[in-house]
Amino acid sequence: MANRRQGQRGAMLIAFSILLVVVLGFIGLALDVGQVIGRKTELQNLADNAALAAAAELVGTPEGLLTAVEKAKSSAADRSAWRRRMEGAVLSDASIRFASAPDAPASEWHAAGAVPDPATALFVRVDTQANDPSLGRVATAFLGAWSPALRTLDTGARAVAGRSSLSLTPLAICALSGSAASPRTNAALLPAVELLEYGFRRGVAYNLLKLNPHGPAAEHFVLNPLGRPGMLGSSLQVSESSVLPFVCSGTVLYPRIGSASVHVHRPFPAALWPAFNARFNLHTGSGCHPVTAPPDTNIRAYPNTATNWWMTNTPDAPSALSTGNPLLSVADPESNATPPTLGSYGPLWSFSRAARYSSVKPPGGYLPFATSDWPRLYPAAPAAPAARSGYPATPPYQTLAYQTAPTGNTGVAQRRLLHIPLLACPVPAGIDVLAQVRGIGRFMMTAPASNGVLSAEFAGLVAEGTLIGPAELLQ
């Protein structure tokens, strides 16, 4: 009996010893795997932060690429995300690559100094497994006892960030001329001449839904907000339900146009004009939400019949009238040989002043005209509009006396600014076609839109690179 008990105790001791070895093995495995997972998590945080820091500098220039590399390295060197927040990491150039698309194949990711076209390199990839020295090597405590090959394990992380949107309104109109900068000669102004930018005059409000430099019928288009430049997208991408959120926000979901043609759909649907009015805090019936489509900080409409307004001859419309064949504003150079009738110009200089033409753009920008030049700039019958003596030092839009703050919703400054693609017209026939963008015009809405009327004052051309959306983590 005693021998049997001793045997049982011996067997239990052997079983316990075996079980202890197994348990310790699993504990060791868990500790080693935990180290690897912890390192991978640290590396992912490091890569995410470095990619975002780099992407914020990608503006389509070689200088931006070099700055992006510096920012990525500086982010990785911060102690906040590496080695239990005790030290920074050293990123090498080999781990930082740039491409024109976030899903570009491996062969199209290049180092900063080898990018074929910096203008298209708007995405950055940080891959810690390509780093030299390695950042993901983990020395194991227990696995190495099982096999020498497991004495160290290597892990890594990859992050892709970039800019995937443009602050561009998905409404496109025709450029009124083919020249980005040309003189508008007015004998009364000589030797000074006025600047025209693709035929538009700064400081003059146009009805963007009633223009066509090649015929008597208005031409306006939906710019596909979801398509890829150079390609015709699907009909669903230009449907009213698909386009509405982008009219509300004033954005499109691609990072650049460059020299590519874009998919446009004609005409811009009448059902979408209420969406523009969210900028005036008019959300009811617009289809827009105040959070994603906030109002402007100034929702005051122009024209305004208040006695303290900045103009004489108060206009009877919120923009210059459009007539004729071709369909042009009365303010357009080709249509004012006979002075227009009083009030036809609409409000003037509410956001931007007329500018003087120069064959070479001055470093500080084109010089503005003075309000005393109005009678010669804007002849009209029986009398030209004139600026009152109280015309403010800053444009009325920015002057407190001509502002109205929204109520109930938080406003965002300059939400009334629309960035409109100006197309090379005539655009090919058809409902869905590819069209060339000559430039991007900045227009300030002078009043809420109505059916067939979108009144906006031209404020000059804007570089596409300044409209690139915020950097985002994409992978």
Secondary structure by P-SEA (a helix, b strand, c coil): caaaaaaaaaaaaaaaaaaaaaaaaaaaaaaaaaaaaaaaaaaaaaaaaaaaaaaaaccccaaaaaaaaaaaaaaaacccccccccbbbbbccccbbbccccccccccccccccccccccccbbbbbcccccccccbbbbcccccccccccbbbbbbbbbbbbcccccccbbbbcccccccccccccccccbbbbbccccccccccccccccccccbbbbbbccccccccccccccccccccaaaaaaaccccccccccbbbbbcccccccccccccccccccccccccccccccccccccccccccccccccccccccccccccccccccccccccccccccccccccccccbbbbbcccccccbbbbcccccccccccccccccccccccccccccccccbbbbcccccccccccccccccccccccccbbbbbbcbbbbbbbccccccccbbbbbccccccccccccccccc
